[in-house]
Amino acid sequence: MYLFQTDEEHQGDPGEGTETVVHHPNGVHLAGDMKEVYWGSSAAIVLFALIAWKFGPAIKKMVASRPERIQAELDAAKAARTEAEAALNASTADLPDVGAEEVRIRDEALETASRLKVDMVAKAKADAEALKTRGVADVANMKRQALTDLQDEVAIITRDATEAIVTEGLDEAAHAELIENYINQVGQLS
């Protein structure tokens, strides 16, 4: 990677706008002074050696104990799984058999439906008998009423016919006498 500088920055001349490339002596990845590189590298090596010396046993112990910790977690997970399966089996054993329950419910429904059918048929027969009895009574009442109406009508026709025959056969004097007798009879009744 190169560092670009304009002529204005490098020389301070405001008039020129061309760019020039400036290279550092050791390139981009190394510092400008090699002594700095040696001392920095040495300090890093000493620092890593000190970390390895002080923290190395703790790191080895942690790495060595990791498989044991993982194995303990796996054993705990297996035990928890065994407990969960036992609890599942126990709760499943408490549940009723779904197929048997379905058959029982279906049988109850069929039995209830047949009882309802018998009850509905009996009720329909009873209602039909009640309607028939009421119809027979209504017909008898209508027959009596028709006979009564017929008797009244025959009586009216007979009276009118008799009256017509009697009034035609009477003369004026007999007619006046009948009226007077009728008025007297009505007067005596009151």
QUIKAFEN-V456912 format. One record per residue. N is the residue number from 1. RES is the residue in three letters. SS is DSSP state (2 for helix, 1 for strand, 0 for the rest). PSI is psi in whole degrees, -180 to 180 (none if undefined). D_CENTER is the distance of its C-alpha to the mean C-alpha in whole Angstrom. Layout:
BEGIN
N/RES/SS/PSI/D_CENTER ; N/RES/SS/PSI/D_CENTER
END
This chain:
BEGIN
1/MET/0/139/70 ; 2/TYR/0/153/72 ; 3/LEU/1/123/73 ; 4/PHE/1/136/73 ; 5/GLN/1/144/76 ; 6/THR/1/164/77 ; 7/ASP/2/-30/81 ; 8/GLU/2/-42/80 ; 9/GLU/2/-37/78 ; 10/HIS/2/-47/81 ; 11/GLN/2/-19/84 ; 12/GLY/0/13/83 ; 13/ASP/0/117/84 ; 14/PRO/0/-13/82 ; 15/GLY/0/-29/84 ; 16/GLU/0/140/83 ; 17/GLY/0/22/79 ; 18/THR/0/156/79 ; 19/GLU/1/146/77 ; 20/THR/1/153/79 ; 21/VAL/1/130/78 ; 22/VAL/1/128/79 ; 23/HIS/0/141/78 ; 24/HIS/0/157/78 ; 25/PRO/0/-38/81 ; 26/ASN/0/7/78 ; 27/GLY/0/-169/75 ; 28/VAL/0/-36/72 ; 29/HIS/0/-24/71 ; 30/LEU/0/151/74 ; 31/ALA/0/169/75 ; 32/GLY/0/-30/78 ; 33/ASP/0/129/80 ; 34/MET/2/-29/80 ; 35/LYS/2/-37/81 ; 36/GLU/2/-37/78 ; 37/VAL/2/-46/76 ; 38/TYR/2/-47/78 ; 39/TRP/2/-40/78 ; 40/GLY/2/-41/74 ; 41/SER/2/-42/74 ; 42/SER/2/-44/76 ; 43/ALA/2/-38/74 ; 44/ALA/2/-41/71 ; 45/ILE/2/-43/72 ; 46/VAL/2/-43/73 ; 47/LEU/2/-44/70 ; 48/PHE/2/-38/68 ; 49/ALA/2/-41/71 ; 50/LEU/2/-42/70 ; 51/ILE/2/-43/66 ; 52/ALA/2/-38/67 ; 53/TRP/2/-44/69 ; 54/LYS/2/-42/67 ; 55/PHE/2/-6/64 ; 56/GLY/2/-52/64 ; 57/PRO/2/-39/64 ; 58/ALA/2/-39/61 ; 59/ILE/2/-43/60 ; 60/LYS/2/-41/61 ; 61/LYS/2/-42/60 ; 62/MET/2/-43/56 ; 63/VAL/2/-38/56 ; 64/ALA/2/-34/57 ; 65/SER/2/-12/55 ; 66/ARG/2/-47/52 ; 67/PRO/2/-38/52 ; 68/GLU/2/-42/52 ; 69/ARG/2/-41/49 ; 70/ILE/2/-42/47 ; 71/GLN/2/-40/48 ; 72/ALA/2/-41/47 ; 73/GLU/2/-39/44 ; 74/LEU/2/-42/43 ; 75/ASP/2/-42/44 ; 76/ALA/2/-39/42 ; 77/ALA/2/-40/39 ; 78/LYS/2/-42/40 ; 79/ALA/2/-42/40 ; 80/ALA/2/-39/37 ; 81/ARG/2/-42/35 ; 82/THR/2/-43/37 ; 83/GLU/2/-44/36 ; 84/ALA/2/-41/32 ; 85/GLU/2/-39/33 ; 86/ALA/2/-43/34 ; 87/ALA/2/-40/31 ; 88/LEU/2/-45/29 ; 89/ASN/2/-39/31 ; 90/ALA/2/-43/31 ; 91/SER/2/-32/27 ; 92/THR/2/-35/27 ; 93/ALA/2/-32/30 ; 94/ASP/2/-22/28 ; 95/LEU/0/141/25 ; 96/PRO/0/159/25 ; 97/ASP/0/121/26 ; 98/VAL/2/-40/23 ; 99/GLY/2/-44/25 ; 100/ALA/2/-40/27 ; 101/GLU/2/-40/23 ; 102/GLU/2/-43/22 ; 103/VAL/2/-43/25 ; 104/ARG/2/-45/26 ; 105/ILE/2/-42/22 ; 106/ARG/2/-43/23 ; 107/ASP/2/-42/27 ; 108/GLU/2/-42/26 ; 109/ALA/2/-43/23 ; 110/LEU/2/-41/27 ; 111/GLU/2/-44/29 ; 112/THR/2/-42/27 ; 113/ALA/2/-41/27 ; 114/SER/2/-38/30 ; 115/ARG/2/-44/31 ; 116/LEU/2/-39/29 ; 117/LYS/2/-46/31 ; 118/VAL/2/-45/34 ; 119/ASP/2/-42/34 ; 120/MET/2/-40/33 ; 121/VAL/2/-44/36 ; 122/ALA/2/-43/38 ; 123/LYS/2/-41/37 ; 124/ALA/2/-40/37 ; 125/LYS/2/-43/41 ; 126/ALA/2/-42/41 ; 127/ASP/2/-40/40 ; 128/ALA/2/-42/42 ; 129/GLU/2/-41/45 ; 130/ALA/2/-42/45 ; 131/LEU/2/-40/45 ; 132/LYS/2/-46/48 ; 133/THR/2/-44/50 ; 134/ARG/2/-39/49 ; 135/GLY/2/-44/50 ; 136/VAL/2/-43/53 ; 137/ALA/2/-41/54 ; 138/ASP/2/-42/53 ; 139/VAL/2/-43/56 ; 140/ALA/2/-43/58 ; 141/ASN/2/-42/58 ; 142/MET/2/-38/58 ; 143/LYS/2/-46/61 ; 144/ARG/2/-43/63 ; 145/GLN/2/-41/63 ; 146/ALA/2/-41/64 ; 147/LEU/2/-41/67 ; 148/THR/2/-46/68 ; 149/ASP/2/-40/67 ; 150/LEU/2/-42/70 ; 151/GLN/2/-43/72 ; 152/ASP/2/-43/72 ; 153/GLU/2/-43/72 ; 154/VAL/2/-40/75 ; 155/ALA/2/-41/77 ; 156/ILE/2/-45/77 ; 157/ILE/2/-42/78 ; 158/THR/2/-44/81 ; 159/ARG/2/-46/82 ; 160/ASP/2/-41/82 ; 161/ALA/2/-42/84 ; 162/THR/2/-44/86 ; 163/GLU/2/-41/87 ; 164/ALA/2/-40/88 ; 165/ILE/2/-43/90 ; 166/VAL/2/-44/92 ; 167/THR/2/-29/92 ; 168/GLU/2/-33/94 ; 169/GLY/2/-3/96 ; 170/LEU/0/148/97 ; 171/ASP/0/-176/100 ; 172/GLU/2/-43/99 ; 173/ALA/2/-42/101 ; 174/ALA/2/-34/99 ; 175/HIS/2/-44/96 ; 176/ALA/2/-38/97 ; 177/GLU/2/-40/98 ; 178/LEU/2/-41/94 ; 179/ILE/2/-44/93 ; 180/GLU/2/-41/95 ; 181/ASN/2/-41/94 ; 182/TYR/2/-43/90 ; 183/ILE/2/-40/91 ; 184/ASN/2/-41/93 ; 185/GLN/2/-42/90 ; 186/VAL/2/-39/87 ; 187/GLY/2/-36/90 ; 188/GLN/2/-32/90 ; 189/LEU/2/-29/87 ; 190/SER/0/none/86
END
